[in-house]
Amino acid sequence: MKKNRRKLIIVGLALIFVTVGTTYAWWTASQQVSQEIRMGNLNISATIRELNDPINYEPGLTAEQTGVIKNTGSIDAIIKIDNDAMVKFSGAADYEAVDPEVVKLSIKPNGGKGYWFSDSSNNTYVLLAPNQQAKILVETEFFGDKMGNEYMNADFKINGDLKATQVLDGAMLTEFGINGSQLTDYLASTSFSTATNSGETSEAMQYLQSLLKRGA
């Protein structure tokens, strides 16, 4: 009887070990999902028509040129336009930055596509969708009351510095030092726009705000 009991105990222990060491399979399912994303690109181009006769200009006159700015990238771009004019005085070896109180460079809309904006410092911006092209009027004003005899026979390089970035608050704050709320419709105070008088938000501001909301 003792032998039989031992056998039963051993068999019982063996069954316990088998039970503990066994894993029971449950039904499972798995699925992997993926999405490929390709980044766009940001790029612009600009051309300005040369003056027919750029010699013998005088203080008090304004040089006018026409040109185009085009968004050659694949995403919307907002472009800031700065005065980067240079002057080389008679007898000087190199060009130097022009005093903005002496020479004022203005770039204004002259047809084409895009939306124009300005900020509280009177900086000018144009927003272009991919492949859109804005026609521009470039005015270089030489202030007669600021230009003494030292400007006789001086040579000027009329440069417009165009810098583009994404139409998102973060990008604009980093590159331009402003966000979208600091921009106003450039044409809002002109006869081209009736939105200001009617109290409505202009088409330009609506488009700007729709792009800014993407990064909210």
Solvent accessible surface area in square Angstrom, and as a share of the most:
residue,aa,sasa,rsa
1,M,160,0.71
2,K,150,0.63
3,K,154,0.65
4,N,83,0.43
5,R,147,0.54
6,R,152,0.55
7,K,129,0.54
8,L,128,0.64
9,I,107,0.54
10,I,114,0.58
11,V,82,0.47
12,G,28,0.27
13,L,86,0.43
14,A,48,0.37
15,L,112,0.56
16,I,96,0.49
17,F,144,0.60
18,V,97,0.56
19,T,82,0.48
20,V,117,0.67
21,G,66,0.63
22,T,64,0.37
23,T,129,0.75
24,Y,163,0.62
25,A,105,0.81
26,W,215,0.75
27,W,252,0.88
28,T,127,0.74
29,A,106,0.82
30,S,115,0.74
31,Q,155,0.69
32,Q,160,0.71
33,V,130,0.75
34,S,108,0.70
35,Q,146,0.65
36,E,162,0.73
37,I,136,0.69
38,R,227,0.83
39,M,156,0.69
40,G,45,0.43
41,N,85,0.44
42,L,69,0.34
43,N,87,0.44
44,I,39,0.20
45,S,52,0.34
46,A,50,0.39
47,T,88,0.51
48,I,68,0.35
49,R,180,0.66
50,E,148,0.67
51,L,49,0.24
52,N,159,0.81
53,D,96,0.50
54,P,87,0.55
55,I,123,0.63
56,N,136,0.70
57,Y,86,0.33
58,E,105,0.47
59,P,68,0.43
60,G,54,0.52
61,L,82,0.41
62,T,58,0.34
63,A,4,0.03
64,E,100,0.45
65,Q,29,0.13
66,T,52,0.30
67,G,12,0.11
68,V,41,0.23
69,I,0,0.00
70,K,70,0.30
71,N,0,0.00
72,T,61,0.35
73,G,8,0.08
74,S,58,0.38
75,I,57,0.29
76,D,25,0.13
77,A,0,0.00
78,I,0,0.00
79,I,0,0.00
80,K,31,0.13
81,I,13,0.07
82,D,51,0.26
83,N,59,0.30
84,D,69,0.36
85,A,5,0.04
86,M,50,0.22
87,V,3,0.02
88,K,56,0.24
89,F,51,0.21
90,S,74,0.48
91,G,88,0.84
92,A,46,0.36
93,A,92,0.71
94,D,108,0.56
95,Y,69,0.26
96,E,91,0.41
97,A,77,0.60
98,V,16,0.09
99,D,68,0.35
100,P,94,0.59
101,E,110,0.49
102,V,8,0.05
103,V,0,0.00
104,K,102,0.43
105,L,21,0.11
106,S,23,0.15
107,I,8,0.04
108,K,72,0.30
109,P,36,0.23
110,N,70,0.36
111,G,43,0.42
112,G,51,0.49
113,K,126,0.53
114,G,23,0.22
115,Y,52,0.20
116,W,10,0.03
117,F,0,0.00
118,S,22,0.14
119,D,15,0.08
120,S,116,0.75
121,S,81,0.52
122,N,132,0.67
123,N,43,0.22
124,T,19,0.11
125,Y,0,0.00
126,V,0,0.00
127,L,1,0.00
128,L,0,0.00
129,A,19,0.15
130,P,48,0.30
131,N,113,0.58
132,Q,52,0.23
133,Q,71,0.31
134,A,0,0.00
135,K,100,0.42
136,I,2,0.01
137,L,41,0.20
138,V,2,0.01
139,E,35,0.16
140,T,0,0.00
141,E,67,0.30
142,F,15,0.06
143,F,58,0.24
144,G,37,0.35
145,D,124,0.64
146,K,104,0.44
147,M,21,0.09
148,G,36,0.35
149,N,117,0.60
150,E,104,0.47
151,Y,29,0.11
152,M,124,0.55
153,N,131,0.67
154,A,19,0.15
155,D,74,0.38
156,F,52,0.22
157,K,100,0.42
158,I,52,0.26
159,N,54,0.28
160,G,27,0.26
161,D,68,0.35
162,L,40,0.20
163,K,96,0.41
164,A,24,0.18
165,T,9,0.05
166,Q,77,0.34
167,V,0,0.00
168,L,45,0.22
169,D,65,0.34
170,G,50,0.49
171,A,22,0.17
172,M,0,0.00
173,L,100,0.50
174,T,109,0.64
175,E,70,0.32
176,F,20,0.08
177,G,50,0.49
178,I,17,0.09
179,N,48,0.24
180,G,2,0.02
181,S,100,0.64
182,Q,90,0.40
183,L,4,0.02
184,T,80,0.47
185,D,17,0.09
186,Y,57,0.22
187,L,48,0.24
188,A,27,0.21
189,S,110,0.71
190,T,50,0.29
191,S,110,0.71
192,F,165,0.69
193,S,18,0.12
194,T,103,0.60
195,A,17,0.13
196,T,84,0.49
197,N,136,0.70
198,S,71,0.46
199,G,70,0.68
200,E,122,0.55
201,T,67,0.39
202,S,14,0.09
203,E,120,0.54
204,A,8,0.06
205,M,34,0.15
206,Q,102,0.45
207,Y,66,0.25
208,L,1,0.00
209,Q,79,0.35
210,S,59,0.38
211,L,17,0.09
212,L,26,0.13
213,K,148,0.63
214,R,144,0.53
215,G,56,0.54
216,A,125,0.97
